[in-house]
Amino acid sequence: MSGTRRRPRLGPGYRVWLLEAGYTPQTVRAMLKDLGSLGRWMDAESVEVGAVTVTAIESFLADRRAAGGRRVPTVRALRSMQTYLRDVGVMPGVFCGLGDFVDELDARQE
């Protein structure tokens, strides 16, 4: 993969973090799928680690809906992922300002 920057592997740590936070195994599986989907979307759209914005999250979710995804999370559902990524310091500020816009974005999706 010459010239291609690989994303850090976050799934195993995220899984442990979610289980320790009290999420059920079924919920953890779904949340890991969301993390993987976001990572693949970032690769496909050439979104750099640390460059995810609220607009990028909206685009990610819109692309999943347009592709006919059976289960598309809301922006609010991605809060745990945001917290984890900040906690591990891998993507500081990855969802810059997300908390300020969650209610507005959720309202747009309804």
C-alpha positions in Angstrom: 0.0 0.0 0.0 2.6 2.5 -1.0 1.4 6.0 -0.4 -1.8 4.9 1.4 -2.1 5.9 5.0 -3.8 3.2 7.1 -6.3 4.0 9.7 -5.5 2.8 13.2 -7.3 -0.5 14.2 -9.8 0.6 16.8 -12.4 -2.2 16.9 -11.0 -4.4 19.6 -10.5 -1.6 22.1 -13.9 -0.1 21.3 -15.5 -3.5 21.9 -13.9 -3.7 25.4 -14.8 -0.1 26.2 -18.5 -0.6 25.2 -18.8 -3.8 27.2 -17.2 -2.2 30.2 -19.7 0.7 29.8 -22.5 -1.8 30.1 -23.7 -2.2 26.6 -25.1 -5.6 25.7 -23.2 -7.9 23.3 -25.9 -7.3 20.6 -25.6 -3.6 20.9 -21.8 -3.8 20.8 -21.9 -5.8 17.6 -24.1 -3.1 16.0 -21.8 -0.3 17.2 -18.7 -2.0 15.9 -20.4 -2.3 12.5 -21.0 1.4 12.6 -17.4 2.1 13.4 -16.3 -0.2 10.5 -18.8 1.4 8.1 -17.5 4.9 9.0 -13.9 3.7 8.5 -14.7 2.2 5.1 -16.6 5.4 4.1 -13.7 7.5 5.2 -11.4 5.4 3.0 -13.8 5.6 0.0 -14.2 9.4 0.4 -10.5 10.1 1.2 -11.5 11.6 4.6 -8.3 11.8 6.7 -8.2 10.6 10.3 -9.0 13.6 12.4 -10.8 15.4 9.6 -14.3 14.2 10.3 -16.8 17.0 10.7 -20.5 17.3 11.3 -21.0 17.7 7.6 -18.9 14.6 6.9 -21.1 12.6 9.4 -24.2 13.8 7.7 -22.7 12.7 4.3 -21.8 9.3 5.8 -25.3 8.7 7.1 -26.9 10.0 3.9 -24.8 7.7 1.8 -25.8 4.8 4.0 -29.5 5.7 3.6 -29.1 6.1 -0.2 -27.4 2.7 -0.4 -30.5 1.2 1.2 -28.9 0.4 4.5 -31.2 -1.7 6.7 -30.0 0.0 9.9 -28.7 3.5 9.6 -27.8 5.1 12.9 -28.6 8.7 13.8 -26.0 11.3 14.6 -27.1 10.9 18.2 -26.3 7.2 18.1 -22.7 8.0 17.2 -22.0 9.9 20.5 -20.5 6.8 22.2 -18.1 6.4 19.2 -17.2 10.1 19.5 -16.5 9.7 23.2 -14.4 6.6 22.7 -12.3 8.1 20.0 -11.6 11.2 22.1 -10.8 9.0 25.2 -8.1 7.0 23.4 -6.7 10.2 21.9 -6.5 8.6 18.4 -8.8 11.2 16.8 -8.9 14.2 19.0 -11.8 16.4 17.9 -12.9 13.9 15.3 -16.5 15.1 15.6 -15.7 18.7 16.4 -18.8 20.5 17.6 -21.0 17.4 17.3 -22.5 17.9 20.7 -23.7 21.4 19.7 -25.4 20.2 16.6 -26.9 16.8 17.6 -30.4 18.0 18.3 -30.5 20.1 15.1 -29.3 17.1 13.0 -31.7 14.7 14.6 -34.5 17.1 13.9 -33.5 17.2 10.2 -33.6 13.4 10.1 -37.2 13.1 11.4 
